[in-house]
Each structure stands twice: as structure tokens, then as C-alpha cells.
Amino acid sequence: MRILFLGDLVGRSGRDAAGVAIPLLRERLALDLVVVNGENASHGFGLAPDMARALFTAGADVITLGNHAWDRKEIIPYIEGEPRLIRPMNYPPGTPGKGGFVAVLPDGRKALVMQAMGRLFMDALDDPFRGVQAMIAPHRMGAGGTVQAIILDFHAEASSEKLAMGHSFDGKLSLVVGTHTHTPSADHQVLPGGTAYQTDAGMCGDYDSVIGMQKGAAALRFWKKVPGEKLAPAEGEATVCGLFVETDDATGLALRAEPVRMGGRLSQAMPVA
């Protein structure tokens, strides 16, 4: 299975760039599955239903959220009726939406896409490690299994917590990829047990910024500990950042993991199809 995961979309710049890139990358890389983190798509804070619909139309199969999941209140009724939009599984019971979705490909293969949120330097939530363990328990990965791939978006601040998640489920998932810090890490790899891993996929947004927000107002917050100008997304040319993973259908494990970076300010990276 050929999978593309795109990191946090930030503002109009990020979502417009992703909307253009997704169909191009689907064709260029012969993609089977596209997963996008959309939690910052709406002016940097949350996701609006019309933006989610536009991403699905562009070719996203699953959209994940994160700690800004509920910043746009109109997403609450939308997520209840749209199973392809998922939020962290370790929100408390009764939270709208689901933490996972089984995507069915046109050829009948299936992929379980999950999201969990970290607890270090984040809001107090249920245990993400036990949450992942419980969600994968009913599934067997690979040929003849219930799913042919399992993907986890781990939305977390601390690289240590993300690495611990990757190693804890090495050999049990196809991909563990981090989101939330908006900076692509250089540690993309296939772990010893066969799980593809990257600490953070980076953002789809303008990198002439402070993690996607206009740099003047954002930097001032570190100089003066007083309320200042409201943060707004940077609106220059975006770099589309993500991770390409190819898996073995027989096992569900990764054969390769390579970065994707196109457009904008960062060095470019494109897997060989």
C-alpha cells in the first residue's frame, strides 16, 4: 500500500497548497491512501466543515484533528456525521466523533487510521498508549487480516513521547507519525520491527513564520509577557510537508519511508515513484 501523510495544514496558505498538491501527488506517487492533519486549517485554529469537504474533494481519504479540534464549534455536528474525520482517541468518553476509521480502498484492501494525543506539555487526557493498544486489539494486519495497514497520527509536543510510542508499537503498526510541532524532523526511518516512523511530519504552511503564524506578533510574545496582537497565519507560499510510506500487503509493515517537501522555502524532497 502506498500511503501519503501530510502534516498540520496551517491557514489558507497551507490548505490551498495541500488542495493543489494532493491530486498531483496521488498521480505522481500512485498513492492508495492519503491522510491529512487539518486541525489548524481555519485561520490557524480548528477546521471548518467546508474546508474538510474541500480536502475530501481534493483526494484526502482521512482527516485528523488534534488539540484545536473544537476551535470551530460547527465542526461538532459535522464530525458526528463524517466518519472520515477523526479526533484523538484519548479524549474522554462522550466526546463527539471517533478516534479511528477503517478506510476501504477501491480494490477492497483496508487501512485503519487512528489518532492519539500526547500528555507531556499538553492537556491532561486518557492514556494514549493503552488507547492505541485497545483500538488495534480487534485487528490483525496483513494478508488475510482484518486490515492491510494501520496508521497512527500521534499529536504530541515531546519527541520523547513520540519515540516511545513508535518503539512501543514497532512491528504492530505500519506507520507512527508525529504532528503538532509544525517542524519536519529528519528522523524518518523504518524501525527494526518494520514500522515506519517520523517524530514530526512538519506543517503544510508558510515557513517564513513562527510555526505558521505571522512572525512579528508571535515573536513579540516571547519579548513581552503581556497580551498583544492576535496571532494570524502567515500567508506566503507554503511548503507541503509530509511522509510517503510503502507497505508490504503480506505483513502490513513498511518497506520504505521517505519525506515529501514541495514548494515554499524548505529544501525539496520527493520520493521516486
N, C-alpha and C positions, 0 to 999 in steps of 0.2 A: 504494500500500500504506500502511495506517495502522498505525504502529508505536508501542508504548509501551516505554520502557526505564526500569526502576526501579533507583535506586542502592542501595548496600550495605544489606541488611537487618541490623539490629543487635538481637540478643537477642529475647526473647519479644515485647516491645512492638512491635518492627519487623516481625517475621514475622506476628504476629496482625493488625496493621493492614494489611499487604500482602495477606494472605489474604482480608480483607474487601473491600479496595479493588479488587483485580484483576477480579472478576466485574462489579462496578459500573462500572468504567471500560471494560471490554470492551463493555458495552452502551451506555454514555453516549457514548463516542467512536467507536463502530462499529469497534473495533480488529480488525486482521487478525493481528497478531503481538505477543506480549508477551515481553520478555526481562527477567530479574531477576538482579541480583548477590546471591548468597546466602552469601558467604564468612564473614560474621560472624553468621549466624542462630543458631548454637548457643552461647548464653551469651556472645556476642561473639567467639567464636573457632572458626571452622570451620562445617561443615554436616553434620548427621546425615542418614542416608538417609530416615528417616521424615519429616523436615522437607522434604526435597526432594520426596518423594511428595505431601505436603500442598500444596506450591506448584503442582505439576503439576495436581493435582485442582482447585485454585482457578482455574486457567486460564493459568498460565505455560507458554509454549511451549519456552523455553530458559532454563537457569540457568547463570550464570557464577560462577567462583570467584576466586582471587587468591593473595596471599601466605600466607593462612591455609588454603589448600586442604586440607592434610593434618593439621590440628589434631585432627580426629576420625578416628581410624585406620580406623573401619568404613566410611568413605567410599571407601576404596581399592578393595575388591571391588565396591562399588556402581557406581562411575564406569566400571568396565570393562564393565559390562553395560547402562549407561544413556547412550546417545549424546547425549541432550538436555542432559546435564550436562557442561559443558566447563571446562577449566582453561587457564591461559596457554599458548599455543603454543610459547613460547620456553623452557619447561623443557627440560632435557637429554633426548636420545633415550633411550627406555626408561622414562620417567616414565609412570605409569598415566594412562589417559584420553586424550582428544584436545583439540586447541586450536580446533576448529571443528566446526560441524554445519550441514547443509543442512536447514532446516525446509520441509516441503511443506504448503502451505495447502490447505484443503478444495477450493478451486477450481482447484488444480493449480499455482498460482504458487509460486515457490521463493525462499527467502531464505537466504543464507549468513551465519551468525552466528559471529564469531570473538572470541577474547580474546588479548591480549598483555599482558605486564607490563613496566613501565619498569625502567631500570637506575640512574637517578640517585637516590641515597639509598635504594636498595633492594638486595636480594641480587643478586649477580653471576649473570646469566643470558645466554643466547644473544641475539643482536641482534634486537630486536623489529621493527625497520624491515624488515630483509631477510626476517624470518619472515612478516610480512604480505604482502610482495611475492611471496614464493613461494606462499603459500596462495591468493592471488587469481589467480595466473598462469593456471590452467586454466579460469577463468571469464570469461564475457562478460555484462555486466549490461544488463538492459533487455528490451524486446520481442524475442522470438526468441532471447534469450540463454540461457545455462545457468541463470541466476538472475535474478530481477527486482529484488532488493535485496541489498546487502551491508552488514552492521552490524559495527562493531568496538567492543568494550569494552576501553579501554586503561587498565589498572590501574596507576597510576603516582603518584608523590609530587610531582614537579616540574611546575609549569604550563608551563614552557618546553618540556619534553619532550613533553607532551601537545599543545601548539600545533604543535610541529614535526611530530608525527605527523599532525595534521589537515591541515596545509598540504602535507605530502609526498604525501598521497593524495587531495587535493581533486580532485574530478571522477572519481575511480576507485571511491569508496565512497559508499553512501547516507548513512551516519552514522558519525562518530567521536565517542565519548562517553567521558569520563574517569570513573573510580571511584577509591576508596581514601582520599581525604582527608575524606570524610563531610560536606563542606560544599558546598551548592549554589552554583556560580558564576553570575554574572549575564551571562555572555557567550554565551548560546545564540544561534545565528545559522546562516544558510546561507552558507557560504564562497563566494568568487567563482566557483569551478568547479562549484558545485552540491552540495557535501557538507554535510550538517547537522553541527553541531559544538557541544559544550559541554565546558569544561575539567573540570568535575565535576558529576555529576548529583545529588550530595548523598546523604544516607542516608535510609532509612526507619527511624526510631527516635525516641527521646525527645530533643529538643533542649535540655532543661534538664539539661545534661550536658557532659562533655568528650568530644566526638566519639562520643557514645553511651554512654559509661561513667559510672558514678556520680562526680559531680564532686569530692567530698571526697577520696577516695583518689587520684584521678587528679591533682588539683591538688597534693597533698602531694608527689608525686614530683618536682615542679619546685622545691619548697622544700627538700627533704632528699634527698640522693643516697644513701639507704640503702634496703634492702628494706622495703617497707611492706605495707599491706593489699592483698590480692589484688584486682585490678580486676574489677568486675562491671557488667553493663549497667544503665543507668538504666531504670526500669520505669514511668515516667509515660506520658501519652498521646503517641503517636507522630505525627510528621508524615510522610506518604507523599510522597517526593520523586522526581521523575523527569523525563523529557523525552518529549514527544509529537512525532513526525515523520510527515509525509505525503510520500510519494514519487510520482513520475511513472512509471508502469509502462513507458512507452515508452523511458525513458532510465535508470531506476533512481535518478535524482538527486532531491534533496529539493526540495519545493515550499514547505515551511514547517517551522519548528522552534520549539516553544513549551513552556515549563516547566509541570510539574504539581506542585502542592503542596496537600495536603489534610489537614486535621486538625492537632491539636497546636498548637505555639507560633508557627510561622512564618506570614508573610503568605500568604494563599491565592492559588492561581493555577490556572485551569482553561481549557484551550483551548475555543474554540467548535467544536462538532461540525460 
